Amino acid sequence: QTKHKSRPSNTWQVWAIYVVLAANLSKQQELKQVCPSCHNTQLCSCSSMGLDFIPTGITDKITALNLSHNRIKQIRTQDLQQAVNLRSLLLQGNEISSIDEDSFRSLGKLELLDLSENSLAHLSPVWFVHLFSLQHLHLQGNSYRDLGGSSPFSSLRNLSSLHLGNPQFSLIRQGNFEGIELLDKLWIDGSSLGQYEPGSLKPIKKINHMIINLKNTNIFSAIVRDILHSVIWLEVREIKLEIEKKSLVQNSTPPFSIRKLTFKDSSFTDQYISRIIVLLKEITSLQELEAIDCVLEGKGAWDITEISHSGESFVETVSIINIMIPNFHLFFDLEGMESQINKLKRLTIASSRVFMVPCRLAKHFSSLQYLDFHDNLLVNNRLNETICKGAWPSLQTLNLSQNSLKSLKQTADSVARLPKLINLDISLNKFDEVPDMCEWPKKLKYLNLSSTRILKLTTCIPSTL
């Protein structure tokens, strides 16, 4: 009798398990139909499928879920409830304007969350409370105008990279970055940033690489003062630098941490070049300066007296790549800058229409070991002036690739004046023949002659290679 009575109970339990399994299988089948790549795999890609919602059937098997570039408008509490092993969640390029407070509650193992290019009008700290493992958070390209009254990121103790901001982003407040101590990368789209409360970035103790799009020179100065002791590489984009008289290190004491400063897609005037050279000397930790895809409105009429009176620079590496000088044919020869260049060790001026360096200036690059002039307008006659006797005395590496050099003999004669040269790149020039004999630097070990129209080699090639 006892066995007989228990049969219906056992049957009911089996039936209940069957129903649950069938429901799960049905959901997985539904997910498979929506996203064929999600069948029996940990990586589930549903990108660009025209989805209006997060599909059902997302289980604990999935570790990476790509729902980017769909038409999803909302993330609901139940959508990701079962995805407890999710490490990567890509939701960029949707129309998300609403996220339920508990939507990410189950995602304690999530390491990457991309919510960029959506329609979020505000950020809630509650969304991120349970994301204990999150390392990478992308929030740029939404429609929020600020980060709220406190820090949305205070619970993200493992955060390594943070991307935020948008064309409407206009205000950074004190307290917005509380809770973040270390970042590998911080990227802020602040192209419309009109207000920055001093001290806002100070809670972050160390940032390896900070990128910020800015239009406002005053905000640039305020941010530099806040990050003197935390950022190692600062990259500023799209700024049009105007005159700013205030010191960049106001009331701050060394040692500073900024070692590299990059300007990208930015615009300078002659007057500001003079000012920024003087101001940057106060940042005694600065070793590397870089300008990429920038415009210089002027002709090199810098205040040489002010620059030279402000003392020596600590910068050892300068890179100028694709600088646009509308009046480059009127550009001055920078006479008087000799005192500012004798400590430089590495110089790159590439894709910038350089056709020569005056001999008297070239002689003052006494410490330079690396020189890169690739993709410019150097011809052999001008090279003879640029590498005159006594110029570049410490140079070990020289890149003259992609210029307009035609005579290999004249090129060799010019570089033979460089007593310490080891590495020479003259590829992508227009040498059509190789003479029988050439004079080269005595220590030359590496010579790149690729893509130079040379048909055959002779004893011109140095035996020291």
C-alpha positions in Angstrom: 0.0 0.0 0.0 2.8 2.4 0.9 4.5 1.8 -2.5 1.2 2.2 -4.3 0.5 5.5 -2.6 3.8 7.0 -3.5 3.5 6.4 -7.2 1.3 9.4 -8.0 3.8 11.6 -6.1 6.8 10.3 -8.0 5.0 10.6 -11.2 4.1 14.2 -10.5 7.8 15.0 -9.7 9.0 13.3 -12.9 6.3 15.2 -14.8 7.4 18.5 -13.2 11.0 17.9 -14.1 10.0 17.1 -17.6 7.9 20.3 -17.9 10.9 22.4 -16.7 13.3 20.7 -19.1 10.9 21.0 -21.9 10.4 24.7 -21.2 14.2 25.2 -21.1 14.7 23.2 -24.3 11.9 25.3 -25.9 13.6 28.5 -24.8 17.0 27.3 -26.1 15.3 26.3 -29.4 13.8 29.7 -29.6 17.2 31.3 -29.0 18.7 29.0 -31.6 16.1 30.2 -34.2 16.8 33.9 -33.4 20.6 33.5 -33.2 21.8 30.3 -35.0 25.3 30.8 -33.6 24.0 30.3 -30.0 23.5 26.6 -30.4 25.6 24.5 -28.0 28.3 27.2 -27.7 29.6 29.5 -25.0 30.0 32.4 -27.5 26.7 33.7 -28.7 26.6 36.3 -31.5 23.3 38.0 -32.3 24.7 41.2 -33.8 22.8 43.0 -36.5 19.8 40.7 -36.4 17.1 43.4 -36.3 16.1 42.3 -32.7 13.7 44.5 -30.7 14.3 42.7 -27.5 16.9 40.5 -25.7 16.0 37.0 -26.8 14.8 34.4 -24.2 16.8 31.2 -23.6 20.1 32.8 -22.5 21.4 30.3 -20.0 24.4 29.8 -17.7 26.3 28.1 -20.5 26.9 31.4 -22.3 30.0 33.3 -21.4 30.0 35.9 -24.2 26.9 37.5 -25.6 27.0 40.0 -28.6 23.7 41.8 -29.1 25.2 44.9 -30.7 23.7 46.9 -33.6 20.0 45.8 -33.1 16.9 47.8 -32.2 16.7 46.9 -28.5 15.1 49.7 -26.5 14.9 48.2 -23.0 16.8 45.8 -20.6 14.4 44.1 -18.2 15.1 42.4 -14.9 14.4 38.9 -16.2 16.3 39.2 -19.5 19.7 38.2 -18.2 18.7 36.5 -15.0 20.1 33.0 -15.9 23.3 34.3 -17.5 25.3 33.8 -14.3 28.6 32.9 -16.1 28.5 35.8 -18.6 32.0 37.5 -19.0 31.3 39.7 -21.9 28.1 41.6 -22.8 28.0 43.8 -26.0 25.0 46.0 -26.4 26.5 48.9 -28.3 24.6 50.5 -31.2 21.1 49.8 -30.0 18.3 52.2 -28.9 18.4 51.4 -25.2 16.8 54.2 -23.2 15.6 52.1 -20.2 17.4 49.6 -17.9 15.6 48.1 -14.9 17.5 48.5 -11.6 18.1 44.7 -11.2 18.9 43.9 -14.8 22.5 43.1 -14.1 22.0 41.5 -10.7 23.1 38.0 -11.8 26.2 39.2 -13.6 28.8 38.9 -10.8 31.4 37.4 -13.3 30.9 40.0 -16.0 34.2 41.6 -17.1 33.2 43.7 -20.1 30.0 45.7 -20.6 29.5 47.8 -23.7 26.5 50.2 -23.6 27.9 52.7 -26.0 26.0 54.4 -28.8 22.5 54.0 -27.2 19.9 56.5 -25.9 20.6 56.6 -22.1 19.6 60.0 -20.8 21.0 59.3 -17.3 23.3 56.8 -15.5 22.2 55.0 -12.4 24.7 53.7 -9.8 22.2 50.9 -9.0 22.9 49.2 -12.4 26.5 48.5 -11.5 26.2 47.5 -7.8 26.5 43.7 -8.4 29.2 43.9 -11.1 32.0 42.9 -8.8 34.3 41.6 -11.6 33.7 44.4 -14.2 37.0 45.6 -15.8 35.9 47.4 -18.9 32.8 49.7 -19.1 31.9 51.6 -22.3 29.2 54.3 -22.0 30.2 56.8 -24.7 27.8 58.1 -27.3 24.6 58.2 -25.3 22.5 61.3 -24.4 23.3 62.0 -20.8 24.5 65.5 -20.1 26.3 64.7 -16.8 27.1 61.8 -14.5 24.6 62.7 -11.8 25.2 64.1 -8.3 27.5 61.4 -7.1 29.7 58.6 -8.6 27.9 56.0 -10.8 31.1 53.9 -10.5 31.8 53.7 -6.8 31.1 50.0 -6.5 33.4 49.0 -9.5 36.5 48.2 -7.6 38.1 46.2 -10.4 37.5 48.7 -13.2 40.5 49.0 -15.6 39.1 51.0 -18.5 36.2 53.5 -18.7 34.9 55.2 -21.8 32.2 57.9 -21.3 30.8 61.2 -22.6 29.0 62.2 -25.8 28.4 65.4 -27.9 25.8 66.6 -25.3 28.0 65.9 -22.3 28.6 69.3 -20.6 29.4 69.0 -16.9 31.8 67.1 -14.6 31.1 67.5 -10.9 33.2 66.8 -7.8 32.4 63.3 -6.6 31.7 61.9 -10.1 34.8 59.6 -9.9 34.7 58.6 -6.2 35.5 54.9 -5.7 37.8 54.6 -8.7 41.5 54.3 -7.7 43.4 52.8 -10.6 42.6 52.9 -14.4 44.6 51.6 -17.3 42.5 53.8 -19.7 40.1 56.7 -19.2 38.4 58.1 -22.4 36.1 61.1 -22.1 34.3 62.6 -25.0 34.0 66.2 -23.7 33.7 68.1 -27.0 30.8 70.1 -25.4 32.2 70.2 -21.9 31.5 73.7 -20.6 31.9 73.2 -16.9 34.5 71.2 -14.9 34.5 71.5 -11.1 38.2 71.6 -9.9 39.2 68.5 -8.0 36.7 66.2 -9.9 39.4 63.8 -11.2 41.6 63.9 -8.1 40.1 60.8 -6.4 41.7 58.6 -9.1 45.2 57.8 -7.9 46.7 56.5 -11.2 45.6 56.5 -14.9 48.1 55.0 -17.4 46.4 56.6 -20.5 43.8 59.3 -20.4 42.1 60.5 -23.7 39.9 63.5 -23.7 38.2 65.4 -26.5 38.0 69.1 -25.6 37.3 72.5 -27.1 37.8 74.7 -24.0 41.4 75.8 -23.1 40.4 76.8 -19.6 39.0 73.3 -18.9 42.2 71.7 -20.3 44.3 73.7 -17.8 42.0 72.8 -14.9 42.1 69.1 -15.8 46.0 69.2 -16.2 46.3 70.7 -12.7 44.1 67.9 -11.2 45.9 65.0 -12.9 49.5 66.1 -12.5 50.1 63.3 -9.9 48.0 60.5 -11.4 48.1 60.4 -15.3 51.1 59.0 -17.1 50.1 59.6 -20.7 47.6 62.4 -21.5 46.1 62.6 -25.0 44.1 65.7 -25.8 41.9 65.7 -29.0 40.2 68.4 -31.1 41.2 71.3 -28.9 41.9 74.8 -30.4 44.5 76.1 -28.0 44.2 79.8 -27.2 46.3 82.0 -24.9 46.2 80.9 -21.3 48.4 82.8 -18.9 47.9 80.7 -15.8 50.5 78.2 -14.7 49.6 74.5 -15.4 51.1 73.4 -12.1 49.5 76.1 -9.9 50.2 75.4 -6.2 51.3 71.8 -7.0 54.6 70.3 -6.0 56.8 67.8 -7.8 57.2 64.9 -8.3 54.6 64.8 -11.1 53.6 61.7 -13.0 52.8 63.0 -16.6 55.5 61.5 -18.9 53.8 61.8 -22.3 51.5 64.5 -23.7 49.8 64.0 -27.1 47.7 66.5 -29.1 45.6 65.0 -31.8 43.3 66.7 -34.4 44.1 70.0 -32.6 44.9 73.5 -33.7 47.7 75.9 -32.6 48.6 79.5 -33.2 52.1 80.9 -33.2 51.4 82.7 -29.9 50.2 79.6 -28.1 53.1 77.5 -29.3 55.4 80.0 -27.5 53.2 79.9 -24.4 52.8 76.2 -24.2 56.5 75.5 -24.6 57.1 77.7 -21.5 54.2 76.3 -19.5 55.1 72.7 -20.2 58.6 73.2 -18.8 57.0 73.5 -15.4 55.9 69.8 -15.7 59.3 68.5 -14.8 58.3 64.9 -15.3 57.3 65.4 -19.0 59.6 63.4 -21.3 57.6 63.0 -24.5 55.6 65.4 -26.7 53.5 64.3 -29.7 51.3 66.1 -32.2 49.3 64.0 -34.7 47.0 65.3 -37.5 47.2 68.9 -36.1 47.1 72.3 -37.7 49.6 75.2 -37.1 48.1 78.6 -38.0 51.3 80.6 -38.3 54.8 80.6 -39.8 57.0 79.9 -36.8 57.0 83.4 -35.5 57.5 82.3 -31.9 58.7 84.4 -28.9 62.2 82.9 -28.9 63.3 85.3 -26.1 60.5 84.2 -23.7 61.2 80.5 -24.6 65.0 80.7 -24.0 64.6 82.7 -20.8 62.3 80.1 -19.3 65.1 77.6 -18.9 65.8 74.2 -20.4 63.3 71.6 -21.3 63.2 68.0 -19.8 61.5 66.6 -23.0 63.6 63.9 -24.7 61.2 62.7 -27.4 59.2 64.8 -29.9 57.0 63.3 -32.6 55.2 65.4 -35.2 53.1 63.4 -37.6 51.0 64.8 -40.4 51.1 68.4 -39.2 49.3 70.9 -41.5 50.9 74.3 -41.9 48.9 76.3 -44.5 51.8 78.8 -44.9 54.6 76.2 -44.7 56.4 77.9 -47.6 56.7 81.0 -45.4 57.8 79.1 -42.3 60.7 80.5 -40.3 64.0 78.6 -39.8 63.5 78.6 -36.0 66.8 80.5 -35.4 67.1 81.0 -31.7 65.7 77.6 -30.7 69.1 76.1 -30.4 69.1 76.1 -26.6 65.8 74.1 -26.6 66.9 71.1 -28.7 70.3 70.1 -27.4 68.8 67.6 -24.8 66.5 65.9 -27.4 67.2 62.2 -27.9 64.4 61.1 -30.3 62.8 63.2 -33.0 60.1 62.2 -35.6 58.7 64.7 -38.1 56.7 62.5 -40.6 54.2 63.3 -43.4 54.7 67.0 -42.8 56.3 68.3 -46.0 59.7 68.9 -44.5 62.2 69.7 -47.2 65.3 70.7 -45.2 66.8 71.5 -41.8 69.2 74.5 -41.8 72.8 73.4 -41.1 73.3 75.8 -38.1 70.2 74.4 -36.4 71.1 70.7 -37.2 74.4 71.2 -35.5 72.7 71.8 -32.1 70.9 68.5 -32.0 73.9 67.3 -30.1 72.2 64.5 -28.1 69.9 63.2 -30.8 70.1 59.4 -31.3 67.0 58.7 -33.4 65.7 60.8 -36.3 62.7 59.9 -38.4 61.9 62.0 -41.5 59.8 59.5 -43.4 57.2 60.6 -46.0 58.5 64.2 -46.5 60.0 66.3 -49.4 63.7 65.8 -49.0 65.8 65.8 -52.2 69.5 65.1 -52.4 70.6 68.8 -52.6 68.7 69.7 -49.5 69.9 66.5 -47.7 73.4 67.7 -48.2 72.5 70.9 -46.3 70.5 69.0 -43.6 73.3 66.6 -42.9 76.2 69.0 -43.1 79.6 68.4 -41.4 79.2 68.4 -37.6 75.4 68.0 -37.6 73.6 65.2 -35.6 76.9 64.0 -34.0 75.2 61.3 -31.8 72.8 60.0 -34.4 72.5 56.1 -34.4 69.2 55.6 -36.3 68.0 57.6 -39.4 64.8 57.0 -41.3 64.6 58.9 -44.7 62.1 56.5 -46.3 59.4 57.8 -48.8 61.1 61.0 -49.7 62.4 62.2 -53.1 66.0 61.0 -53.0 67.3 59.9 -56.5 71.1 59.5 -56.2 72.3 56.7 -54.0 75.9 58.0 -54.2 74.9 61.5 -53.0 72.7 60.0 -50.2 75.7 57.8 -49.1 78.0 60.8 -49.2 75.7 62.8 -47.0 75.1 60.2 -44.3 78.8 59.3 -44.3 79.2 62.4 -42.1 77.3 60.7 -39.3 80.1 59.0 -37.3 77.8 56.9 -35.0 75.1 55.9 -37.5 74.2 52.2 -37.2 70.7 51.9 -38.8 69.6 53.6 -42.0 66.3 53.3 -43.8 66.2 54.8 -47.3 63.4 52.6 -48.7 60.6 53.9 -50.9 62.9 56.4 -52.6 63.6 56.6 -56.4 67.2 55.3 -56.8 67.4 53.8 -60.3 71.0 52.6 -60.2 73.8 51.7 -57.8 77.3 53.0 -58.4 80.4 50.7 -58.1 81.8 52.5 -55.1 80.1 54.5 -52.2 81.3 56.0 -49.0 79.1 55.0 -45.9 79.3 55.6 -42.1 82.0 53.3 -40.6 79.6 51.7 -38.1 76.6 51.1 -40.4 75.0 47.7 -39.7 71.5 47.9 -41.0 70.5 49.3 -44.4 67.0 49.2 -45.9 66.9 49.7 -49.7 63.5 48.1 -50.3 61.1 49.5 -52.9 63.7 51.8 -54.5 63.7 50.6 -58.2 67.1 49.1 -57.8 67.7 46.3 -60.4 71.1 45.0 -59.4 73.6 45.4 -56.6 77.3 46.4 -56.7 80.2 46.7 -54.3 78.7 50.0 -53.3 76.8 48.0 -50.5 78.9 48.4 -47.3 80.7 45.4 -46.0 80.0 46.4 -42.4 76.3 45.4 -42.6 
